[in-house]
Amino acid sequence: MLYRSAEKAFNKGLKEQPYDAVIVPGFPYNGQKWDMVLQMRIHWASYLYSKGYTKNIIFSGAAVATPYIESRVMANYAAALGVPREHIFTEERAQHSTENVYYSYRLAKDSGFVKIALSTDPIQTSYMRRFIKKFDLPIGLLPTVIDSLKVMNLYEPKVDQQSAMVKDFQRLSDRENFFQRFRGTMGRYIMWHEEDLKTKKLKRKYKDNTIPAVQN
């Protein structure tokens, strides 16, 4: 059911292509083995670029569970797959999935991109679409279609990830307890731009986490 829903969302999102950029949330890399979820997200983003469905890719994620900055790891991998570096962007602030989406959206806007879509696996798409809808963010959906992914060659290119490592790393789970991490996943720590909070209720709720709009 979840995979069929993702395929339906993909076909709907495809009608709006080409996109200026797709947002790809990060996933931990341990420096030894590539997790299938991580590979799936990168290969799918590369596929979208190769088909001309998107002009650019924004990988998002800080060093959260391991010393590797997730967005840089993914960017290096995608470049090794053949995606030109000039069409790869990294958002390195996000530590939670909702932050992946919002901070990448802001990066896209600041880069002059207009048409933006989220590209990730069906499971993450299922709850990120609710976040996008709740805040009425102009972000389309191009989720992974598993049947299409099955026929792809998900090979592992040789990639030097030293540039993605950070010193004096501390895991998010050591810095935040379960409830703090849950609040982060729900978007509670996002620094919002006032223009993106479209209702009075949201503006009141996030008034302490809001960057005021620039007055002309």
Secondary structure in CASP SS format (residue, H / E / C, confidence):
PFRMAT SS
TARGET T0000
AUTHOR 0000-0000-0000
METHOD secondary structure of the structure
MODEL  1
M C 1.00
L H 1.00
Y H 1.00
R H 1.00
S H 1.00
A H 1.00
E H 1.00
K H 1.00
A H 1.00
F H 1.00
N H 1.00
K H 1.00
G H 1.00
L H 1.00
K C 1.00
E C 1.00
Q C 1.00
P C 1.00
Y E 1.00
D C 1.00
A E 1.00
V E 1.00
I E 1.00
V E 1.00
P E 1.00
G C 1.00
F C 1.00
P C 1.00
Y C 1.00
N C 1.00
G C 1.00
Q C 1.00
K C 1.00
W C 1.00
D C 1.00
M H 1.00
V H 1.00
L H 1.00
Q H 1.00
M H 1.00
R H 1.00
I H 1.00
H H 1.00
W H 1.00
A H 1.00
S H 1.00
Y H 1.00
L H 1.00
Y H 1.00
S H 1.00
K C 1.00
G C 1.00
Y C 1.00
T E 1.00
K C 1.00
N C 1.00
I E 1.00
I E 1.00
F E 1.00
S E 1.00
G C 1.00
A C 1.00
A C 1.00
V C 1.00
A C 1.00
T C 1.00
P C 1.00
Y E 1.00
I C 1.00
E H 1.00
S H 1.00
R H 1.00
V H 1.00
M H 1.00
A H 1.00
N H 1.00
Y H 1.00
A H 1.00
A H 1.00
A H 1.00
L H 1.00
G C 1.00
V C 1.00
P C 1.00
R H 1.00
E H 1.00
H H 1.00
I E 1.00
F E 1.00
T E 1.00
E E 1.00
E C 1.00
R C 1.00
A C 1.00
Q C 1.00
H C 1.00
S H 1.00
T H 1.00
E H 1.00
N H 1.00
V H 1.00
Y H 1.00
Y H 1.00
S H 1.00
Y H 1.00
R H 1.00
L H 1.00
A H 1.00
K H 1.00
D H 1.00
S C 1.00
G C 1.00
F C 1.00
V C 1.00
K C 1.00
I E 1.00
A E 1.00
L E 1.00
S C 1.00
T C 1.00
D C 1.00
P H 1.00
I H 1.00
Q H 1.00
T H 1.00
S H 1.00
Y H 1.00
M H 1.00
R H 1.00
R H 1.00
F H 1.00
I H 1.00
K H 1.00
K H 1.00
F C 1.00
D C 1.00
L C 1.00
P C 1.00
I E 1.00
G E 1.00
L E 1.00
L C 1.00
P C 1.00
T C 1.00
V C 1.00
I H 1.00
D H 1.00
S H 1.00
L H 1.00
K H 1.00
V C 1.00
M C 1.00
N C 1.00
L C 1.00
Y C 1.00
E C 1.00
P C 1.00
K C 1.00
V C 1.00
D C 1.00
Q C 1.00
Q H 1.00
S H 1.00
A H 1.00
M E 1.00
V C 1.00
K C 1.00
D C 1.00
F C 1.00
Q C 1.00
R C 1.00
L H 1.00
S H 1.00
D H 1.00
R H 1.00
E C 1.00
N C 1.00
F H 1.00
F H 1.00
Q H 1.00
R H 1.00
F H 1.00
R H 1.00
G H 1.00
T H 1.00
M C 1.00
G C 1.00
R C 1.00
Y C 1.00
I C 1.00
M C 1.00
W E 1.00
H E 1.00
E H 1.00
E H 1.00
D H 1.00
L C 1.00
K C 1.00
T C 1.00
K H 1.00
K H 1.00
L H 1.00
K H 1.00
R H 1.00
K H 1.00
Y C 1.00
K H 1.00
D H 1.00
N H 1.00
T E 1.00
I E 1.00
P C 1.00
A C 1.00
V C 1.00
Q C 1.00
N C 1.00
END
